[in-house]
Amino acid sequence: MKTKYYCSLLIVSLFLALIPFGPPSLARVLEPGDTFPLIYLDQPSAPEEQNYLGLSPEDKKQKITIADINAELVVVEFMNRYCPSCQAQVPIMNRAYALIEGQPEHKNKVRLIGIGAGNNNEELKGFRTEQAIPFPLFQDPEFIAYDAIGDPEGTPFTILVRRVNNRFVVLSTHLGRVSSAEDLVKDIQDALAVDPQAVHTLAKEKALPRSDSRVLTLTLTEKEILQKVRQSMQASFKPAKNATSITITKIKLPGSGTLFRGARTVNGKREIFYAKLISRNPTCDVCHGIHFIVTFDRKGTIKDFSPIHLTKYGNVNWSAADIELMQHKLAGRSLLQHKTFNPKVDAVSMATMSSALVFNSLNKLQSTVNELQRLEK
């Protein structure tokens, strides 16, 4: 057995207790009192957006940060154009913008921006036009900005950040639709009235817990997981005479975590595939988490895609036709080649958000394949 220091046999008969499987932990989710992370956003090309944010037209840099925005307080709304709650929040945010712009004492101190988690510029341009959104929207198709705030488990996720000296401090965070434009504006006014040195005190007062009834984790036994991995492996290996049964072991890579290795011998030749159970939090505050298995060979070529729990609009499970469509799109793709998600051609009908997460998860496996190739020589 190779690389014994990280490989152990998967012995399912000893594990009968239920074990929750959920998304891997990223950075801690932003909390009131934290410094807003360094996030790079595309420089707006429209003069009216540059003017609203206080950016100089002569500045030719491609990226900006929150610190570049000329404001004492910035309202940052992480959203997704396909999220029902985000769509329902548009009138509230539009009214909040109008209320602030109608207050001479505040209009030059406050700026609103939206960041489309999993959305590209084309999607956001259409959404902004359809909904008559008056403030800038920034693309985040690879979830880079979204991951930087620690994956808040959904959108809309609204953050109030106040400039204190040369940094922005998080005053409040809110997952889900805000109650009203008036309440949001009242929070903004309260935040602006606070002395900068007392910002941290106000931030801690805004830290409120939130209940959550969504299904974000899977509760499976080791035996059930092994069964699903074996099914994916069996779909990956081609039928062959004189083939031994598939032996599955669970391995743990130092950088990539837990995988499954499936091996068999055909006419004296050893064949090996790998499988990864992937769990991700949703990008919508009313959606369930996504869970699936991907099986691939040592070169990083995808052999099988097996959903465990994938839902679409209304938290309806993907149909057999949906699964077959995604399997067709993924089979034979190399995990070593980045694939930009195109919602027009890559999304399962009524499942754009979960489809985007599938593609993003597979793009992140490039480092896993590279690590496997280094260790499993």
VOTI-225269 format. One record per residue (C-alpha): chain; residue in one letter; x, z, y. Coordinates in Angstrom, 1 decimal, padded with zeros to 4 digits. Last residue first. Layout:
BEGIN
<site mol="A" type="a" u="X" w="Z" v="Y"/>
...
END
This chain:
BEGIN
<site mol="A" type="k" u="003.1" w="-008.0" v="008.2"/>
<site mol="A" type="e" u="000.3" w="-005.5" v="008.8"/>
<site mol="A" type="l" u="001.7" w="-003.6" v="011.8"/>
<site mol="A" type="r" u="002.5" w="-006.4" v="014.3"/>
<site mol="A" type="q" u="-000.3" w="-008.7" v="013.3"/>
<site mol="A" type="l" u="-002.8" w="-005.8" v="013.4"/>
<site mol="A" type="e" u="-001.7" w="-004.8" v="016.9"/>
<site mol="A" type="n" u="-002.2" w="-008.4" v="018.1"/>
<site mol="A" type="v" u="-005.6" w="-008.5" v="016.5"/>
<site mol="A" type="t" u="-006.6" w="-005.2" v="018.2"/>
<site mol="A" type="s" u="-005.3" w="-006.4" v="021.6"/>
<site mol="A" type="q" u="-007.6" w="-009.5" v="021.3"/>
<site mol="A" type="l" u="-010.5" w="-007.3" v="020.4"/>
<site mol="A" type="k" u="-011.6" w="-006.8" v="024.0"/>
<site mol="A" type="n" u="-012.9" w="-010.4" v="024.2"/>
<site mol="A" type="l" u="-015.2" w="-009.5" v="021.2"/>
<site mol="A" type="s" u="-016.7" w="-006.7" v="023.2"/>
<site mol="A" type="n" u="-017.3" w="-008.9" v="026.2"/>
<site mol="A" type="f" u="-019.0" w="-011.5" v="024.1"/>
<site mol="A" type="v" u="-021.3" w="-008.9" v="022.5"/>
<site mol="A" type="l" u="-022.0" w="-007.2" v="025.9"/>
<site mol="A" type="a" u="-023.0" w="-010.5" v="027.4"/>
<site mol="A" type="s" u="-025.5" w="-011.1" v="024.5"/>
<site mol="A" type="s" u="-026.9" w="-007.6" v="025.1"/>
<site mol="A" type="m" u="-027.5" w="-008.4" v="028.7"/>
<site mol="A" type="t" u="-028.9" w="-011.9" v="028.1"/>
<site mol="A" type="a" u="-031.3" w="-010.9" v="025.4"/>
<site mol="A" type="m" u="-034.6" w="-012.6" v="026.4"/>
<site mol="A" type="s" u="-033.4" w="-015.7" v="024.6"/>
<site mol="A" type="v" u="-030.0" w="-015.2" v="023.0"/>
<site mol="A" type="a" u="-027.3" w="-015.9" v="025.6"/>
<site mol="A" type="d" u="-024.4" w="-018.4" v="025.1"/>
<site mol="A" type="v" u="-025.7" w="-021.6" v="026.8"/>
<site mol="A" type="k" u="-027.1" w="-020.6" v="030.2"/>
<site mol="A" type="p" u="-025.7" w="-017.1" v="030.1"/>
<site mol="A" type="n" u="-022.1" w="-018.4" v="030.0"/>
<site mol="A" type="f" u="-019.8" w="-015.7" v="028.7"/>
<site mol="A" type="t" u="-016.1" w="-016.5" v="029.2"/>
<site mol="A" type="k" u="-014.3" w="-016.7" v="025.9"/>
<site mol="A" type="h" u="-010.8" w="-015.3" v="025.8"/>
<site mol="A" type="q" u="-008.7" w="-016.8" v="022.9"/>
<site mol="A" type="l" u="-007.1" w="-014.3" v="020.5"/>
<site mol="A" type="l" u="-010.4" w="-013.5" v="019.0"/>
<site mol="A" type="s" u="-010.5" w="-017.0" v="017.6"/>
<site mol="A" type="r" u="-014.0" w="-018.5" v="017.1"/>
<site mol="A" type="g" u="-014.8" w="-019.8" v="013.6"/>
<site mol="A" type="a" u="-018.2" w="-018.2" v="013.5"/>
<site mol="A" type="l" u="-019.3" w="-017.0" v="017.0"/>
<site mol="A" type="k" u="-021.9" w="-019.5" v="018.2"/>
<site mol="A" type="h" u="-023.4" w="-020.0" v="014.8"/>
<site mol="A" type="q" u="-023.6" w="-016.2" v="014.2"/>
<site mol="A" type="m" u="-025.3" w="-015.9" v="017.6"/>
<site mol="A" type="l" u="-028.0" w="-018.4" v="016.7"/>
<site mol="A" type="e" u="-028.5" w="-016.9" v="013.2"/>
<site mol="A" type="i" u="-029.0" w="-013.5" v="014.8"/>
<site mol="A" type="d" u="-031.6" w="-014.8" v="017.2"/>
<site mol="A" type="a" u="-033.4" w="-016.7" v="014.4"/>
<site mol="A" type="a" u="-033.5" w="-013.5" v="012.3"/>
<site mol="A" type="s" u="-035.1" w="-011.8" v="015.3"/>
<site mol="A" type="w" u="-033.3" w="-009.4" v="017.6"/>
<site mol="A" type="n" u="-035.1" w="-006.1" v="017.8"/>
<site mol="A" type="v" u="-037.5" w="-005.5" v="020.7"/>
<site mol="A" type="n" u="-036.2" w="-003.0" v="023.3"/>
<site mol="A" type="g" u="-038.7" w="-004.5" v="025.9"/>
<site mol="A" type="y" u="-036.2" w="-007.3" v="026.6"/>
<site mol="A" type="k" u="-033.8" w="-007.7" v="023.7"/>
<site mol="A" type="t" u="-032.4" w="-005.3" v="021.1"/>
<site mol="A" type="l" u="-029.4" w="-005.2" v="018.7"/>
<site mol="A" type="h" u="-029.0" w="-002.6" v="016.1"/>
<site mol="A" type="i" u="-026.8" w="-003.3" v="013.0"/>
<site mol="A" type="p" u="-025.9" w="-006.9" v="013.8"/>
<site mol="A" type="s" u="-023.6" w="-008.7" v="011.4"/>
<site mol="A" type="f" u="-021.2" w="-011.3" v="012.8"/>
<site mol="A" type="d" u="-019.0" w="-013.0" v="010.2"/>
<site mol="A" type="k" u="-015.7" w="-014.9" v="009.8"/>
<site mol="A" type="i" u="-014.2" w="-014.6" v="013.2"/>
<site mol="A" type="t" u="-010.7" w="-016.0" v="013.4"/>
<site mol="A" type="g" u="-008.1" w="-013.4" v="014.5"/>
<site mol="A" type="k" u="-005.2" w="-014.8" v="012.5"/>
<site mol="A" type="r" u="-005.4" w="-011.8" v="010.1"/>
<site mol="A" type="d" u="-009.0" w="-012.7" v="009.3"/>
<site mol="A" type="f" u="-012.2" w="-011.6" v="011.0"/>
<site mol="A" type="t" u="-015.3" w="-009.5" v="010.4"/>
<site mol="A" type="v" u="-017.5" w="-008.4" v="013.2"/>
<site mol="A" type="i" u="-020.0" w="-005.5" v="012.8"/>
<site mol="A" type="f" u="-022.7" w="-004.7" v="015.3"/>
<site mol="A" type="h" u="-024.2" w="-001.9" v="017.5"/>
<site mol="A" type="i" u="-025.9" w="-002.2" v="020.9"/>
<site mol="A" type="g" u="-027.2" w="000.8" v="022.9"/>
<site mol="A" type="h" u="-030.8" w="000.9" v="023.8"/>
<site mol="A" type="c" u="-032.3" w="-000.2" v="027.2"/>
<site mol="A" type="v" u="-034.1" w="001.7" v="029.9"/>
<site mol="A" type="d" u="-031.2" w="002.3" v="032.3"/>
<site mol="A" type="c" u="-029.7" w="-001.2" v="031.8"/>
<site mol="A" type="t" u="-026.1" w="-002.1" v="031.1"/>
<site mol="A" type="p" u="-026.3" w="-000.7" v="027.5"/>
<site mol="A" type="n" u="-023.7" w="001.5" v="025.9"/>
<site mol="A" type="r" u="-021.5" w="-000.2" v="023.3"/>
<site mol="A" type="s" u="-020.9" w="000.2" v="019.6"/>
<site mol="A" type="i" u="-018.6" w="-002.0" v="017.6"/>
<site mol="A" type="l" u="-017.9" w="-001.6" v="013.8"/>
<site mol="A" type="k" u="-014.8" w="-003.6" v="013.1"/>
<site mol="A" type="a" u="-014.0" w="-005.6" v="010.0"/>
<site mol="A" type="y" u="-010.8" w="-007.0" v="008.6"/>
<site mol="A" type="f" u="-010.2" w="-009.7" v="006.0"/>
<site mol="A" type="i" u="-007.5" w="-010.0" v="003.3"/>
<site mol="A" type="e" u="-006.9" w="-012.5" v="000.5"/>
<site mol="A" type="r" u="-004.3" w="-011.9" v="-002.2"/>
<site mol="A" type="k" u="-003.3" w="-014.8" v="-004.5"/>
<site mol="A" type="g" u="-003.0" w="-014.1" v="-008.2"/>
<site mol="A" type="n" u="-005.8" w="-016.5" v="-009.1"/>
<site mol="A" type="v" u="-008.0" w="-015.0" v="-006.5"/>
<site mol="A" type="t" u="-007.2" w="-011.4" v="-005.4"/>
<site mol="A" type="r" u="-009.4" w="-009.3" v="-003.2"/>
<site mol="A" type="a" u="-009.0" w="-007.3" v="000.0"/>
<site mol="A" type="g" u="-011.2" w="-005.8" v="002.7"/>
<site mol="A" type="r" u="-009.7" w="-003.8" v="005.5"/>
<site mol="A" type="f" u="-012.0" w="-001.6" v="007.7"/>
<site mol="A" type="l" u="-011.1" w="-000.7" v="011.2"/>
<site mol="A" type="t" u="-010.8" w="002.6" v="013.1"/>
<site mol="A" type="g" u="-008.9" w="003.0" v="016.4"/>
<site mol="A" type="s" u="-007.3" w="000.2" v="018.4"/>
<site mol="A" type="g" u="-004.0" w="001.7" v="019.8"/>
<site mol="A" type="p" u="-002.7" w="003.8" v="016.9"/>
<site mol="A" type="l" u="-004.5" w="001.8" v="014.3"/>
<site mol="A" type="k" u="-006.7" w="003.6" v="011.8"/>
<site mol="A" type="i" u="-007.5" w="002.1" v="008.4"/>
<site mol="A" type="k" u="-010.5" w="002.4" v="006.2"/>
<site mol="A" type="t" u="-010.2" w="000.8" v="002.8"/>
<site mol="A" type="i" u="-012.4" w="-001.8" v="001.1"/>
<site mol="A" type="t" u="-011.6" w="-003.4" v="-002.3"/>
<site mol="A" type="i" u="-013.5" w="-006.6" v="-002.9"/>
<site mol="A" type="s" u="-014.0" w="-007.4" v="-006.6"/>
<site mol="A" type="t" u="-011.5" w="-009.7" v="-008.2"/>
<site mol="A" type="a" u="-011.9" w="-013.4" v="-008.0"/>
<site mol="A" type="n" u="-011.5" w="-015.5" v="-011.1"/>
<site mol="A" type="k" u="-013.9" w="-018.1" v="-009.8"/>
<site mol="A" type="a" u="-014.4" w="-018.2" v="-006.1"/>
<site mol="A" type="p" u="-017.2" w="-017.7" v="-003.6"/>
<site mol="A" type="k" u="-015.8" w="-017.7" v="-000.1"/>
<site mol="A" type="f" u="-015.1" w="-014.4" v="001.5"/>
<site mol="A" type="s" u="-016.9" w="-013.8" v="004.8"/>
<site mol="A" type="a" u="-020.5" w="-013.1" v="003.6"/>
<site mol="A" type="q" u="-019.1" w="-010.6" v="001.1"/>
<site mol="A" type="m" u="-017.1" w="-008.9" v="003.9"/>
<site mol="A" type="s" u="-020.3" w="-008.5" v="006.1"/>
<site mol="A" type="q" u="-022.2" w="-007.1" v="003.1"/>
<site mol="A" type="r" u="-019.2" w="-004.7" v="002.4"/>
<site mol="A" type="v" u="-019.2" w="-003.5" v="006.0"/>
<site mol="A" type="k" u="-023.0" w="-002.8" v="005.8"/>
<site mol="A" type="q" u="-022.5" w="-000.9" v="002.5"/>
<site mol="A" type="l" u="-019.6" w="001.0" v="003.9"/>
<site mol="A" type="i" u="-021.7" w="002.1" v="006.9"/>
<site mol="A" type="e" u="-024.5" w="003.3" v="004.7"/>
<site mol="A" type="k" u="-022.1" w="005.3" v="002.5"/>
<site mol="A" type="e" u="-020.4" w="006.8" v="005.5"/>
<site mol="A" type="t" u="-023.9" w="008.0" v="006.5"/>
<site mol="A" type="l" u="-025.5" w="006.6" v="009.6"/>
<site mol="A" type="t" u="-026.9" w="008.0" v="012.8"/>
<site mol="A" type="l" u="-026.4" w="005.3" v="015.4"/>
<site mol="A" type="t" u="-025.8" w="006.1" v="019.1"/>
<site mol="A" type="l" u="-027.4" w="005.1" v="022.4"/>
<site mol="A" type="v" u="-031.1" w="005.4" v="021.5"/>
<site mol="A" type="r" u="-032.8" w="006.2" v="024.9"/>
<site mol="A" type="s" u="-034.5" w="009.4" v="025.7"/>
<site mol="A" type="d" u="-032.2" w="010.4" v="028.6"/>
<site mol="A" type="s" u="-032.5" w="013.5" v="030.9"/>
<site mol="A" type="r" u="-030.5" w="013.6" v="034.1"/>
<site mol="A" type="p" u="-028.4" w="016.4" v="035.4"/>
<site mol="A" type="l" u="-027.9" w="016.9" v="039.2"/>
<site mol="A" type="a" u="-024.6" w="016.8" v="041.1"/>
<site mol="A" type="k" u="-025.8" w="016.6" v="044.7"/>
<site mol="A" type="e" u="-024.8" w="020.1" v="045.6"/>
<site mol="A" type="k" u="-021.3" w="019.3" v="044.4"/>
<site mol="A" type="a" u="-021.1" w="016.4" v="046.8"/>
<site mol="A" type="l" u="-022.2" w="018.5" v="049.7"/>
<site mol="A" type="t" u="-019.3" w="020.9" v="049.2"/>
<site mol="A" type="h" u="-016.9" w="018.0" v="048.8"/>
<site mol="A" type="v" u="-018.0" w="016.5" v="052.1"/>
<site mol="A" type="a" u="-017.4" w="019.7" v="054.0"/>
<site mol="A" type="q" u="-014.1" w="018.5" v="055.6"/>
<site mol="A" type="p" u="-015.8" w="015.3" v="056.7"/>
<site mol="A" type="d" u="-018.4" w="017.3" v="058.7"/>
<site mol="A" type="v" u="-021.8" w="016.5" v="057.4"/>
<site mol="A" type="a" u="-024.2" w="014.5" v="059.5"/>
<site mol="A" type="l" u="-023.3" w="011.2" v="057.8"/>
<site mol="A" type="a" u="-024.3" w="012.5" v="054.4"/>
<site mol="A" type="d" u="-027.6" w="013.9" v="055.6"/>
<site mol="A" type="q" u="-028.4" w="010.5" v="057.1"/>
<site mol="A" type="i" u="-027.5" w="008.7" v="053.9"/>
<site mol="A" type="d" u="-029.6" w="011.1" v="051.8"/>
<site mol="A" type="k" u="-032.6" w="010.5" v="054.2"/>
<site mol="A" type="v" u="-032.0" w="006.8" v="053.9"/>
<site mol="A" type="l" u="-032.3" w="007.1" v="050.1"/>
<site mol="A" type="d" u="-035.5" w="009.2" v="050.4"/>
<site mol="A" type="e" u="-037.0" w="006.7" v="052.7"/>
<site mol="A" type="a" u="-036.1" w="003.7" v="050.5"/>
<site mol="A" type="s" u="-038.0" w="005.4" v="047.7"/>
<site mol="A" type="s" u="-037.6" w="007.2" v="044.3"/>
<site mol="A" type="v" u="-034.3" w="005.5" v="043.3"/>
<site mol="A" type="r" u="-034.5" w="003.4" v="040.1"/>
<site mol="A" type="g" u="-032.2" w="004.5" v="037.4"/>
<site mol="A" type="l" u="-028.9" w="006.3" v="037.3"/>
<site mol="A" type="h" u="-028.1" w="008.2" v="040.5"/>
<site mol="A" type="t" u="-024.7" w="009.2" v="041.9"/>
<site mol="A" type="s" u="-023.9" w="011.4" v="044.9"/>
<site mol="A" type="l" u="-021.2" w="012.1" v="047.4"/>
<site mol="A" type="v" u="-018.4" w="010.1" v="046.0"/>
<site mol="A" type="v" u="-015.3" w="010.4" v="048.2"/>
<site mol="A" type="f" u="-013.8" w="007.3" v="049.9"/>
<site mol="A" type="r" u="-010.1" w="007.4" v="050.9"/>
<site mol="A" type="n" u="-008.0" w="007.1" v="054.0"/>
<site mol="A" type="n" u="-009.3" w="010.0" v="056.0"/>
<site mol="A" type="v" u="-012.6" w="010.8" v="054.3"/>
<site mol="A" type="r" u="-014.9" w="007.8" v="054.0"/>
<site mol="A" type="r" u="-018.1" w="008.6" v="052.3"/>
<site mol="A" type="v" u="-019.4" w="007.2" v="049.0"/>
<site mol="A" type="l" u="-023.0" w="007.0" v="047.9"/>
<site mol="A" type="i" u="-023.4" w="005.7" v="044.4"/>
<site mol="A" type="t" u="-026.4" w="003.9" v="042.8"/>
<site mol="A" type="f" u="-026.4" w="003.1" v="039.2"/>
<site mol="A" type="p" u="-029.1" w="000.5" v="038.4"/>
<site mol="A" type="t" u="-028.0" w="000.2" v="035.7"/>
<site mol="A" type="g" u="-026.9" w="001.7" v="032.4"/>
<site mol="A" type="e" u="-024.7" w="004.0" v="030.4"/>
<site mol="A" type="p" u="-022.6" w="005.2" v="033.4"/>
<site mol="A" type="d" u="-019.6" w="003.3" v="032.0"/>
<site mol="A" type="g" u="-016.6" w="005.2" v="033.5"/>
<site mol="A" type="i" u="-016.4" w="004.0" v="037.1"/>
<site mol="A" type="a" u="-013.7" w="001.6" v="036.1"/>
<site mol="A" type="d" u="-015.7" w="000.2" v="033.2"/>
<site mol="A" type="y" u="-018.3" w="-001.2" v="035.7"/>
<site mol="A" type="a" u="-015.6" w="-002.7" v="037.9"/>
<site mol="A" type="i" u="-014.0" w="-004.5" v="034.9"/>
<site mol="A" type="f" u="-017.4" w="-005.4" v="033.3"/>
<site mol="A" type="e" u="-016.1" w="-008.9" v="032.5"/>
<site mol="A" type="p" u="-018.7" w="-010.7" v="034.7"/>
<site mol="A" type="d" u="-018.3" w="-008.4" v="037.7"/>
<site mol="A" type="q" u="-019.7" w="-010.5" v="040.6"/>
<site mol="A" type="f" u="-020.2" w="-009.1" v="044.0"/>
<site mol="A" type="l" u="-023.6" w="-009.0" v="045.9"/>
<site mol="A" type="p" u="-023.6" w="-008.9" v="049.7"/>
<site mol="A" type="f" u="-026.6" w="-007.5" v="051.7"/>
<site mol="A" type="p" u="-029.8" w="-009.2" v="052.7"/>
<site mol="A" type="i" u="-031.5" w="-009.6" v="049.3"/>
<site mol="A" type="a" u="-034.2" w="-012.2" v="049.6"/>
<site mol="A" type="q" u="-035.2" w="-011.7" v="045.9"/>
<site mol="A" type="e" u="-035.0" w="-015.3" v="044.8"/>
<site mol="A" type="t" u="-032.0" w="-016.0" v="047.0"/>
<site mol="A" type="r" u="-030.1" w="-013.0" v="045.9"/>
<site mol="A" type="f" u="-030.9" w="-013.6" v="042.3"/>
<site mol="A" type="g" u="-029.8" w="-017.2" v="042.5"/>
<site mol="A" type="k" u="-026.5" w="-016.3" v="044.1"/>
<site mol="A" type="l" u="-026.0" w="-013.4" v="041.6"/>
<site mol="A" type="e" u="-026.3" w="-015.7" v="038.6"/>
<site mol="A" type="e" u="-023.9" w="-018.2" v="040.1"/>
<site mol="A" type="n" u="-021.4" w="-015.6" v="041.1"/>
<site mol="A" type="n" u="-021.2" w="-014.1" v="037.6"/>
<site mol="A" type="n" u="-023.1" w="-011.2" v="036.1"/>
<site mol="A" type="g" u="-021.9" w="-008.6" v="033.5"/>
<site mol="A" type="a" u="-022.2" w="-005.7" v="036.0"/>
<site mol="A" type="g" u="-023.4" w="-007.3" v="039.2"/>
<site mol="A" type="i" u="-022.0" w="-005.2" v="042.1"/>
<site mol="A" type="g" u="-024.3" w="-004.6" v="045.0"/>
<site mol="A" type="i" u="-023.3" w="-003.7" v="048.6"/>
<site mol="A" type="l" u="-024.8" w="-001.6" v="051.3"/>
<site mol="A" type="r" u="-023.0" w="-000.7" v="054.6"/>
<site mol="A" type="v" u="-023.4" w="002.3" v="056.8"/>
<site mol="A" type="k" u="-021.7" w="003.2" v="060.1"/>
<site mol="A" type="n" u="-022.7" w="000.3" v="062.3"/>
<site mol="A" type="k" u="-026.4" w="000.7" v="061.5"/>
<site mol="A" type="h" u="-026.4" w="004.5" v="061.9"/>
<site mol="A" type="e" u="-026.9" w="005.4" v="065.6"/>
<site mol="A" type="p" u="-028.7" w="002.2" v="066.3"/>
<site mol="A" type="q" u="-031.3" w="002.8" v="063.5"/>
<site mol="A" type="g" u="-033.1" w="-000.4" v="062.7"/>
<site mol="A" type="e" u="-030.3" w="-001.7" v="060.5"/>
<site mol="A" type="i" u="-030.6" w="001.5" v="058.4"/>
<site mol="A" type="l" u="-034.4" w="001.0" v="057.9"/>
<site mol="A" type="a" u="-033.9" w="-002.7" v="057.0"/>
<site mol="A" type="y" u="-031.2" w="-001.9" v="054.4"/>
<site mol="A" type="a" u="-033.4" w="000.8" v="052.9"/>
<site mol="A" type="r" u="-036.3" w="-001.7" v="052.8"/>
<site mol="A" type="n" u="-034.1" w="-004.2" v="050.9"/>
<site mol="A" type="m" u="-032.9" w="-001.4" v="048.6"/>
<site mol="A" type="i" u="-036.5" w="-000.4" v="047.7"/>
<site mol="A" type="p" u="-037.7" w="-004.0" v="047.4"/>
<site mol="A" type="v" u="-034.8" w="-004.6" v="044.9"/>
<site mol="A" type="q" u="-035.4" w="-001.5" v="042.8"/>
<site mol="A" type="a" u="-037.9" w="-003.2" v="040.5"/>
<site mol="A" type="q" u="-035.4" w="-005.9" v="039.7"/>
<site mol="A" type="c" u="-032.8" w="-003.3" v="038.9"/>
<site mol="A" type="s" u="-035.2" w="-001.5" v="036.7"/>
<site mol="A" type="p" u="-036.0" w="-004.6" v="034.8"/>
<site mol="A" type="c" u="-032.3" w="-005.4" v="034.2"/>
<site mol="A" type="y" u="-031.7" w="-009.2" v="034.2"/>
<site mol="A" type="r" u="-030.0" w="-009.3" v="037.5"/>
<site mol="A" type="n" u="-027.7" w="-006.5" v="036.6"/>
<site mol="A" type="m" u="-026.9" w="-003.6" v="038.9"/>
<site mol="A" type="f" u="-024.2" w="-001.3" v="040.2"/>
<site mol="A" type="e" u="-025.3" w="-000.3" v="043.7"/>
<site mol="A" type="v" u="-022.7" w="000.9" v="046.1"/>
<site mol="A" type="v" u="-023.9" w="002.5" v="049.3"/>
<site mol="A" type="v" u="-021.0" w="002.7" v="051.7"/>
<site mol="A" type="l" u="-020.4" w="005.4" v="054.3"/>
<site mol="A" type="e" u="-018.1" w="005.5" v="057.3"/>
<site mol="A" type="a" u="-018.0" w="001.7" v="057.4"/>
<site mol="A" type="n" u="-015.6" w="-001.2" v="058.0"/>
<site mol="A" type="i" u="-015.2" w="-002.3" v="054.4"/>
<site mol="A" type="d" u="-011.5" w="-002.8" v="053.4"/>
<site mol="A" type="a" u="-011.5" w="000.7" v="051.7"/>
<site mol="A" type="i" u="-014.1" w="-000.6" v="049.3"/>
<site mol="A" type="t" u="-011.6" w="-003.1" v="048.0"/>
<site mol="A" type="i" u="-011.0" w="-006.7" v="048.8"/>
<site mol="A" type="k" u="-009.7" w="-009.7" v="046.8"/>
<site mol="A" type="q" u="-008.7" w="-013.3" v="047.6"/>
<site mol="A" type="k" u="-006.7" w="-012.6" v="050.8"/>
<site mol="A" type="k" u="-007.1" w="-015.1" v="053.6"/>
<site mol="A" type="d" u="-007.7" w="-012.6" v="056.4"/>
<site mol="A" type="e" u="-008.5" w="-014.8" v="059.4"/>
<site mol="A" type="p" u="-012.2" w="-014.3" v="059.0"/>
<site mol="A" type="s" u="-011.6" w="-010.6" v="059.5"/>
<site mol="A" type="l" u="-013.8" w="-008.3" v="057.4"/>
<site mol="A" type="g" u="-016.3" w="-006.0" v="059.1"/>
<site mol="A" type="l" u="-018.6" w="-005.9" v="056.0"/>
<site mol="A" type="y" u="-021.5" w="-007.5" v="057.9"/>
<site mol="A" type="n" u="-019.2" w="-010.0" v="059.5"/>
<site mol="A" type="q" u="-017.7" w="-011.1" v="056.2"/>
<site mol="A" type="e" u="-021.2" w="-011.4" v="054.8"/>
<site mol="A" type="e" u="-022.4" w="-013.5" v="057.7"/>
<site mol="A" type="p" u="-019.2" w="-015.7" v="057.4"/>
<site mol="A" type="a" u="-020.0" w="-016.5" v="053.8"/>
<site mol="A" type="s" u="-016.9" w="-016.7" v="051.6"/>
<site mol="A" type="p" u="-017.0" w="-013.1" v="050.5"/>
<site mol="A" type="q" u="-013.5" w="-011.8" v="049.2"/>
<site mol="A" type="d" u="-013.9" w="-011.1" v="045.5"/>
<site mol="A" type="l" u="-013.9" w="-007.5" v="044.5"/>
<site mol="A" type="y" u="-011.0" w="-005.3" v="043.4"/>
<site mol="A" type="i" u="-011.9" w="-001.7" v="042.4"/>
<site mol="A" type="l" u="-009.6" w="001.2" v="043.2"/>
<site mol="A" type="p" u="-011.7" w="004.2" v="042.1"/>
<site mol="A" type="f" u="-014.0" w="006.3" v="044.3"/>
<site mol="A" type="t" u="-012.5" w="009.7" v="044.7"/>
<site mol="A" type="d" u="-014.5" w="012.3" v="042.8"/>
<site mol="A" type="g" u="-016.6" w="015.0" v="044.6"/>
<site mol="A" type="p" u="-019.9" w="013.8" v="043.1"/>
<site mol="A" type="e" u="-019.2" w="012.5" v="039.6"/>
<site mol="A" type="l" u="-017.8" w="009.2" v="038.3"/>
<site mol="A" type="v" u="-018.2" w="008.7" v="034.6"/>
<site mol="A" type="r" u="-015.1" w="009.9" v="032.7"/>
<site mol="A" type="a" u="-012.9" w="006.9" v="031.7"/>
<site mol="A" type="l" u="-013.9" w="005.2" v="028.5"/>
<site mol="A" type="s" u="-015.4" w="007.0" v="025.5"/>
<site mol="A" type="p" u="-016.0" w="004.8" v="022.5"/>
<site mol="A" type="p" u="-019.7" w="003.8" v="022.0"/>
<site mol="A" type="g" u="-021.7" w="005.7" v="019.4"/>
<site mol="A" type="f" u="-021.7" w="006.5" v="015.7"/>
<site mol="A" type="p" u="-023.4" w="009.7" v="014.7"/>
<site mol="A" type="i" u="-022.6" w="011.0" v="011.2"/>
<site mol="A" type="l" u="-025.3" w="012.1" v="008.8"/>
<site mol="A" type="a" u="-024.0" w="014.2" v="005.9"/>
<site mol="A" type="l" u="-023.4" w="012.7" v="002.5"/>
<site mol="A" type="f" u="-019.7" w="012.2" v="002.7"/>
<site mol="A" type="l" u="-017.7" w="012.9" v="-000.5"/>
<site mol="A" type="s" u="-019.0" w="009.8" v="-002.3"/>
<site mol="A" type="v" u="-017.8" w="007.5" v="000.4"/>
<site mol="A" type="i" u="-014.1" w="007.7" v="-000.3"/>
<site mol="A" type="l" u="-012.5" w="005.3" v="002.2"/>
<site mol="A" type="l" u="-008.8" w="005.3" v="001.3"/>
<site mol="A" type="s" u="-006.3" w="006.0" v="004.0"/>
<site mol="A" type="c" u="-004.0" w="003.9" v="006.1"/>
<site mol="A" type="y" u="-002.1" w="005.0" v="009.2"/>
<site mol="A" type="y" u="001.1" w="006.3" v="007.8"/>
<site mol="A" type="k" u="000.8" w="004.3" v="004.7"/>
<site mol="A" type="t" u="001.9" w="001.2" v="006.4"/>
<site mol="A" type="k" u="001.5" w="-001.0" v="003.4"/>
<site mol="A" type="m" u="000.0" w="000.0" v="000.0"/>
END
